């Protein structure tokens, strides 16, 4: 099935961005999951937050083009407060 753009969206396809931060862990304790066995340092968590803030700043500036974002964290979905 082909989706039509919203009315007024024009015919531009825009930009699709897949975002994956630098962390390789998650907050869940799952024995079957390799990501749950890793723990990130405070410095790694700070760097991840800073990277996401840079990315969201970049994305916010993209007002003239369609932008589709997909966040794909390592491990379970979006467990960091930022």
Backbone torsions as a table, in degrees:
resi	resn	phi	psi	omega
1	UNK	NA	133.9	-178.2
2	UNK	-97.5	126.3	177.8
3	UNK	-85.4	138.3	176.1
4	UNK	-91.7	144.4	177.0
5	UNK	-65.7	153.6	176.6
6	UNK	-59.5	151.8	-179.2
7	UNK	-60.0	137.2	-177.6
8	UNK	86.6	-3.2	-178.0
9	UNK	-82.0	-11.5	-179.2
10	UNK	74.2	-163.8	-177.1
11	UNK	-108.4	4.1	178.7
12	UNK	-65.5	139.7	178.2
13	UNK	-86.3	-21.9	178.2
14	UNK	77.5	-162.6	-174.6
15	UNK	-122.1	131.5	175.5
16	UNK	-107.7	126.9	-176.0
17	UNK	-124.5	130.4	173.0
18	UNK	-101.1	122.2	-178.3
19	UNK	-113.2	126.4	172.7
20	UNK	-133.6	119.8	-179.2
21	UNK	-71.5	178.9	-174.8
22	UNK	-80.3	-10.8	-176.4
23	UNK	-73.2	152.1	177.8
24	UNK	-128.3	41.3	-179.8
25	UNK	-145.7	176.8	173.4
26	UNK	-146.3	171.7	-176.9
27	UNK	-87.3	-2.2	-176.4
28	UNK	-95.1	149.9	179.6
29	UNK	-106.8	87.2	-179.5
30	UNK	-113.0	118.5	-176.6
31	UNK	-64.0	-24.3	-177.7
32	UNK	-86.3	-9.8	-170.3
33	UNK	-104.9	125.5	179.6
34	UNK	-66.9	-26.2	-179.0
35	UNK	-71.3	-31.4	-179.5
36	UNK	-70.9	-14.6	-179.2
37	UNK	-86.7	-6.9	-178.9
38	UNK	-102.7	146.3	175.3
39	UNK	-126.8	136.8	179.7
40	UNK	-96.4	143.9	177.3
41	UNK	-73.8	166.3	176.4
42	UNK	-59.6	-38.5	178.8
43	UNK	-64.1	-42.1	178.1
44	UNK	-64.0	-39.3	177.9
45	UNK	-66.2	-40.7	176.5
46	UNK	-62.6	-42.5	179.7
47	UNK	-64.6	-38.0	178.1
48	UNK	-64.0	-45.2	179.1
49	UNK	-62.3	-42.9	179.0
50	UNK	-63.2	-40.1	179.0
51	UNK	-63.7	-41.6	178.9
52	UNK	-66.9	-39.3	177.7
53	UNK	-63.4	-40.1	175.8
54	UNK	-62.3	-44.3	-178.9
55	UNK	-63.9	-46.0	-179.0
56	UNK	-66.2	-32.1	174.2
57	UNK	-62.9	-44.1	177.5
58	UNK	-61.8	-45.8	-177.3
59	UNK	-65.4	-37.3	180.0
60	UNK	-62.7	-31.7	179.9
61	UNK	-74.4	-13.1	-177.6
62	UNK	-85.0	65.9	-176.0
63	UNK	-88.3	-19.3	-175.7
64	UNK	-94.1	-7.9	-178.7
65	UNK	-125.6	149.7	175.7
66	UNK	-66.6	138.8	-178.4
67	UNK	-134.3	123.8	177.4
68	UNK	-116.1	125.2	-175.5
69	UNK	-116.3	141.2	173.3
70	UNK	-130.7	116.6	177.5
71	UNK	-91.2	124.3	-179.3
72	UNK	-128.2	82.5	-179.9
73	UNK	-71.3	159.1	171.1
74	UNK	-72.1	148.8	178.8
75	UNK	75.1	-149.3	-178.6
76	UNK	-72.7	166.3	-174.3
77	UNK	-71.3	132.4	167.8
78	UNK	28.3	68.7	-178.8
79	UNK	-96.9	-8.7	178.6
80	UNK	-86.1	140.8	-175.9
81	UNK	-63.0	-27.5	-179.4
82	UNK	-83.3	NA	NA
